[in-house]
Structure formats: C-alpha cells, structure tokens
Amino acid sequence: MNHDRGMKKWRAFASMPEQYIGLQEVINKQAEVPQPLLTEEQMEQINFTLIEALHTNKQVYLTYYKRGQCITETGFIQFVDSLGDLFIFIDDVFELKNKMRLSELIDVRLA
C-alpha cells in the first residue's frame, strides 16, 4: 500500500511564503540601527559640502538614514533648500532623481 500518494512533497519555506516573509521581517528588524544624532557642527559641514558640490558639480558620497539603515550612495547634488529641509540627489547607478530630506543625511563627502 502506498501511503504518500496524493501528498505534496515538503519544501522548507517554499510551502509557506507567509512564514518566509515573517522570518525576513524579523531578520530585518534585528539589523536596524537608530538614526545617528548629529552635532550642530556636523550639520553645518554637511550643508557646506552640499552647497560646494552643487556649485562645482562634483560627485559626492552621500550617507543617509532610511527605515533603520544607513545607506551610502554616490551621485550629484542638483538642488538644495536648507529652509525647506529638502535636497535633490541624482544617483550614479540609475541616474534617478531622488528628493530627500536634509534631516535624513548622516554624512556627505566629495568623491
């Protein structure tokens, strides 16, 4: 007598995508870091570097905080509005315009 007829073959995680998604969320939560707090001097330096990069059209390394992670990208600054807490950054990889908040920035360095 064949008892396994009609039964699905068990595959780890593939049989329960919801469980895999939940597990991935737990792993991502564990990797989260709190947003670093910047001093007034660090914020002024970031602003100065942004303005310099904007006027000289120099490439920058941009580090920002998003959803619990510190992300670094390279690209060019296209627009800066210090009062509006806004800047526009064009990334090197996809050449996409990214509108971001200045308050998300952690570091900016000329490449």
N, C-alpha and C positions, 0 to 999 in steps of 0.2 A: 504494500500500500504506500502510495507517495503522499506524504503529509504536507509538503511545501507547494503543492500545486495551487496556482492562483494567488500565492502570496508574493508581495513585492520584495525585491532584494533590498536589504537595508544599506543605505549610503549615509555616512556621517554628515550631518548638517544639510546635505542636499535635499533630504526628505522634509526638513523643516526650515524653510528660509526665514521665517519669523524669528526662530531661535538664533540663527546666524546673525541676523540684523541686531537683535538684542545684545548678543555677545560682543559684536563690533562696537555698539554704543558704550558698553561697559569699558572696553579697552580704550576707546577714545576719551572717555571721562577721566580715566586714570592718567592719561598723558597730558591733561590740561594743566596749564600754569596760570597763576593770577597775573593780571596786567601789571607790568612794572610801573612804579611811580617815578616820574622824572622830576628833577630839581628845576628851579626857575632858570638856572644857568644852562642846563641841558636843553630845555625848551627853546631858549634864545639861540643856542648853537644850531639846533635843528632848523629853526626859522631862517637864520643867516645862510646856512648851507642850501636850503631850498631856493632862496632868492638868488644866490650865486649861480646855482645850477640852471635856474630859469633863464637868467640873463646871458649866460655863457653857452647855453645849450649843451652842457656837459652831462655825461651819463652819471647816474647815481646808483648806489646800493641803498635800497630802502627797506628798513625793517619795521614792520607794523604788527599790531596785535589784533587777532580776529578769532572769535569763538574758542578762546582758551589756548591759542597757539601763537607763537612768534614766527612770523613769516618774512623771509628776505627775498626780494626780487631786484632785478636790475632794469633800468629804463631811463626815461627822460621826464622831467617835470614840465608840464605845459601851462599850468595856471596855479596861482596861489592866492588865497583870500584869507588872511590871518584873522580878520574880524569875524568872518563867517565860518571859521573853523573848517575850511574846505581847501582841497587842492586836487589837481587832475594830474595823473601819472600815466604815461604810456609805457607799457611793459615791453621788454625786448623780445620775448618769446613769440607772442601772438600779435604784437603791436596794437593791443586793445587799449582804449581809453578807460581808465579806472578813476571814478570820482570817489575820493576818500575824505575822511575827517582828519584834521590835523591832530586831534586828541588821540587817534589810534596809533600815531607814529611813536616808535621807540628810538629809532636812530636813522640818520641819513648821512651817507658819506659819498664824496666824489669818487668816481671809479678811476 
